[in-house]
């Protein structure tokens, strides 16, 4: 029962975060690269990964490739 309550709380928090991202202007940190900024879109329809190629667009994004090559 406790696990179900935790899942419910997590879902509520996620919904709140999604709502805030889609309705408020997100202040981006200046030290993030342009590539990283391009991943952060408030409008869900403009976010990388929401297009027809889905996760392939994310995997092929320059910033993701740079992070993957560093590890």
C-alpha atoms as an extended CHARMM CRD file, in Angstrom:
* protein
*
        71  EXT
         1         1  UNK       CA              0.0000000000        0.0000000000        0.0000000000  PROA      1               0.0000000000
         2         2  UNK       CA              2.8730000000        2.3810000000        0.8130000000  PROA      2               0.0000000000
         3         3  UNK       CA              4.4420000000        1.7420000000       -2.6080000000  PROA      3               0.0000000000
         4         4  UNK       CA              1.1800000000        2.6970000000       -4.3330000000  PROA      4               0.0000000000
         5         5  UNK       CA              1.0850000000        5.9410000000       -2.3710000000  PROA      5               0.0000000000
         6         6  UNK       CA              4.6720000000        6.7480000000       -3.4220000000  PROA      6               0.0000000000
         7         7  UNK       CA              3.8070000000        6.0860000000       -7.0730000000  PROA      7               0.0000000000
         8         8  UNK       CA              0.7800000000        8.3630000000       -6.7910000000  PROA      8               0.0000000000
         9         9  UNK       CA              2.8820000000       11.1520000000       -5.2690000000  PROA      9               0.0000000000
        10        10  UNK       CA              5.5400000000       10.7270000000       -7.9750000000  PROA      10              0.0000000000
        11        11  UNK       CA              2.8960000000       10.9360000000      -10.7180000000  PROA      11              0.0000000000
        12        12  UNK       CA              1.4320000000       14.0870000000       -9.1740000000  PROA      12              0.0000000000
        13        13  UNK       CA              4.8680000000       15.6980000000       -9.0160000000  PROA      13              0.0000000000
        14        14  UNK       CA              5.5780000000       14.7550000000      -12.6290000000  PROA      14              0.0000000000
        15        15  UNK       CA              2.2560000000       16.2390000000      -13.7610000000  PROA      15              0.0000000000
        16        16  UNK       CA              3.0560000000       19.4430000000      -11.8770000000  PROA      16              0.0000000000
        17        17  UNK       CA              6.4910000000       19.6730000000      -13.5140000000  PROA      17              0.0000000000
        18        18  UNK       CA              5.0030000000       19.0730000000      -16.9750000000  PROA      18              0.0000000000
        19        19  UNK       CA              2.3450000000       21.7270000000      -16.3960000000  PROA      19              0.0000000000
        20        20  UNK       CA              4.9200000000       24.2840000000      -15.2380000000  PROA      20              0.0000000000
        21        21  UNK       CA              7.2120000000       23.5500000000      -18.1860000000  PROA      21              0.0000000000
        22        22  UNK       CA              4.3850000000       24.0370000000      -20.6470000000  PROA      22              0.0000000000
        23        23  UNK       CA              3.0180000000       27.2400000000      -19.0920000000  PROA      23              0.0000000000
        24        24  UNK       CA              6.0240000000       29.0920000000      -17.6950000000  PROA      24              0.0000000000
        25        25  UNK       CA              9.1550000000       30.4440000000      -19.2890000000  PROA      25              0.0000000000
        26        26  UNK       CA             12.0960000000       28.2830000000      -18.2810000000  PROA      26              0.0000000000
        27        27  UNK       CA             15.2400000000       30.1590000000      -17.2790000000  PROA      27              0.0000000000
        28        28  UNK       CA             18.1410000000       28.3810000000      -18.9090000000  PROA      28              0.0000000000
        29        29  UNK       CA             21.5460000000       28.3610000000      -17.3150000000  PROA      29              0.0000000000
        30        30  UNK       CA             24.0030000000       30.4670000000      -19.3270000000  PROA      30              0.0000000000
        31        31  UNK       CA             26.8120000000       27.9310000000      -19.0710000000  PROA      31              0.0000000000
        32        32  UNK       CA             24.8020000000       25.2610000000      -20.8970000000  PROA      32              0.0000000000
        33        33  UNK       CA             25.6950000000       24.8360000000      -24.5480000000  PROA      33              0.0000000000
        34        34  UNK       CA             23.3510000000       25.8330000000      -27.3740000000  PROA      34              0.0000000000
        35        35  UNK       CA             22.8880000000       22.1310000000      -28.0670000000  PROA      35              0.0000000000
        36        36  UNK       CA             21.7470000000       21.5170000000      -24.4760000000  PROA      36              0.0000000000
        37        37  UNK       CA             19.3910000000       24.5110000000      -24.6570000000  PROA      37              0.0000000000
        38        38  UNK       CA             17.8260000000       23.1100000000      -27.8140000000  PROA      38              0.0000000000
        39        39  UNK       CA             16.6910000000       20.0590000000      -25.8110000000  PROA      39              0.0000000000
        40        40  UNK       CA             14.7230000000       22.1790000000      -23.3310000000  PROA      40              0.0000000000
        41        41  UNK       CA             11.4410000000       23.3030000000      -24.8470000000  PROA      41              0.0000000000
        42        42  UNK       CA              8.3610000000       24.2340000000      -22.8360000000  PROA      42              0.0000000000
        43        43  UNK       CA              5.9010000000       23.3630000000      -25.5810000000  PROA      43              0.0000000000
        44        44  UNK       CA              5.6630000000       19.5440000000      -25.7020000000  PROA      44              0.0000000000
        45        45  UNK       CA              5.0350000000       19.5930000000      -29.4590000000  PROA      45              0.0000000000
        46        46  UNK       CA              8.3940000000       21.3110000000      -30.0170000000  PROA      46              0.0000000000
        47        47  UNK       CA             10.4430000000       19.0250000000      -27.7770000000  PROA      47              0.0000000000
        48        48  UNK       CA             13.0090000000       16.7680000000      -29.3070000000  PROA      48              0.0000000000
        49        49  UNK       CA             11.6170000000       13.2540000000      -29.2860000000  PROA      49              0.0000000000
        50        50  UNK       CA              8.0050000000       14.3020000000      -29.8450000000  PROA      50              0.0000000000
        51        51  UNK       CA              8.3630000000       14.2830000000      -33.6150000000  PROA      51              0.0000000000
        52        52  UNK       CA              7.8990000000       11.3290000000      -35.9500000000  PROA      52              0.0000000000
        53        53  UNK       CA             11.4030000000        9.9320000000      -35.3840000000  PROA      53              0.0000000000
        54        54  UNK       CA             10.9170000000       10.0310000000      -31.5950000000  PROA      54              0.0000000000
        55        55  UNK       CA             13.8300000000        8.6720000000      -29.5850000000  PROA      55              0.0000000000
        56        56  UNK       CA             16.0350000000        8.4650000000      -32.6860000000  PROA      56              0.0000000000
        57        57  UNK       CA             16.0980000000       12.2680000000      -32.8210000000  PROA      57              0.0000000000
        58        58  UNK       CA             17.2710000000       12.3460000000      -29.2100000000  PROA      58              0.0000000000
        59        59  UNK       CA             19.9210000000        9.6620000000      -29.7440000000  PROA      59              0.0000000000
        60        60  UNK       CA             21.2710000000       11.5350000000      -32.7780000000  PROA      60              0.0000000000
        61        61  UNK       CA             21.2690000000       14.9700000000      -31.1170000000  PROA      61              0.0000000000
        62        62  UNK       CA             24.7350000000       16.5980000000      -31.0110000000  PROA      62              0.0000000000
        63        63  UNK       CA             24.6810000000       17.1940000000      -27.2280000000  PROA      63              0.0000000000
        64        64  UNK       CA             23.6770000000       13.5990000000      -26.4710000000  PROA      64              0.0000000000
        65        65  UNK       CA             26.4100000000       12.3190000000      -28.7850000000  PROA      65              0.0000000000
        66        66  UNK       CA             29.0090000000       14.5070000000      -27.0460000000  PROA      66              0.0000000000
        67        67  UNK       CA             27.9770000000       13.1950000000      -23.6160000000  PROA      67              0.0000000000
        68        68  UNK       CA             27.9750000000        9.5920000000      -24.8520000000  PROA      68              0.0000000000
        69        69  UNK       CA             31.4500000000        9.9450000000      -26.3720000000  PROA      69              0.0000000000
        70        70  UNK       CA             32.8290000000       11.3530000000      -23.0940000000  PROA      70              0.0000000000
        71        71  UNK       CA             31.7480000000        8.3140000000      -21.0870000000  PROA      71              0.0000000000
